[in-house]
Amino acid sequence: MPLWIRDFWDWFWYYRRGKIKFTVYGYEGNYEASAGNGKTFVWHCYGNTPEAAKEMALFKLKQALEEMQKEH
């Protein structure tokens, strides 16, 4: 799939609606997640289960958004 189609799909189904997109990858019993809201993205969030990795990604995304608000 071309990159521009994926980017448009993400914008249309996630970011335009104010949703957060999560991606979780499994590696030998450990999981890595990334999350983004269209403007801010975090990655390298690890956990022993997919849910734990997703929770860590959400936590790091909230931290990043709070840090951005402090700068403005």
C-alpha positions as CSV (number, residue, x, y, z in Angstrom):
1,M,0.0,0.0,0.0
2,P,1.5,3.4,-0.9
3,L,2.4,5.6,2.0
4,W,0.1,8.4,1.1
5,I,-2.9,6.1,1.1
6,R,-2.0,4.9,4.6
7,D,-1.6,8.4,5.8
8,F,-4.9,9.5,4.4
9,W,-6.6,6.4,5.9
10,D,-5.1,7.2,9.4
11,W,-6.3,10.8,9.1
12,F,-9.8,9.9,8.0
13,W,-10.5,7.1,10.5
14,Y,-8.5,8.2,13.6
15,Y,-7.1,11.7,13.8
16,R,-10.0,13.5,12.2
17,R,-12.3,12.1,14.9
18,G,-9.9,12.9,17.7
19,K,-9.0,9.3,18.3
20,I,-5.7,7.7,19.1
21,K,-4.2,5.1,16.8
22,F,-2.3,2.3,18.5
23,T,0.0,-0.2,16.8
24,V,1.3,-3.2,18.8
25,Y,4.0,-5.6,17.7
26,G,5.0,-8.9,19.3
27,Y,8.6,-10.0,19.7
28,E,9.3,-13.3,21.4
29,G,6.9,-13.0,24.3
30,N,7.4,-9.2,24.7
31,Y,5.3,-6.5,23.0
32,E,6.1,-3.0,21.7
33,A,3.5,-0.4,21.0
34,S,3.3,3.0,19.4
35,A,0.5,5.6,19.7
36,G,-0.3,8.8,18.0
37,N,-3.1,11.4,17.8
38,G,-2.1,12.9,14.4
39,K,0.2,15.6,15.9
40,T,2.1,13.8,18.6
41,F,3.5,10.3,18.4
42,V,5.3,8.0,20.8
43,W,7.0,4.6,20.2
44,H,9.2,2.1,22.0
45,C,6.6,1.4,24.7
46,Y,7.2,-2.1,26.0
47,G,5.1,-4.6,28.0
48,N,4.7,-8.3,28.7
49,T,1.2,-8.3,27.2
50,P,-0.3,-6.4,24.3
51,E,-2.6,-4.6,26.8
52,A,0.4,-3.6,29.0
53,A,2.3,-2.2,26.0
54,K,-0.8,-0.3,24.9
55,E,-1.2,1.2,28.4
56,M,2.4,2.3,28.4
57,A,2.0,4.0,25.0
58,L,-1.1,5.8,26.3
59,F,0.8,6.9,29.4
60,K,3.7,8.2,27.4
61,L,1.4,10.0,24.9
62,K,-0.4,11.8,27.8
63,Q,3.0,12.8,29.2
64,A,4.1,14.1,25.9
65,L,0.9,16.1,25.4
66,E,1.3,17.6,28.9
67,E,4.9,18.6,28.2
68,M,3.8,20.3,25.0
69,Q,1.2,22.3,26.9
70,K,3.8,23.5,29.4
71,E,5.9,24.8,26.5
72,H,3.1,27.0,25.2
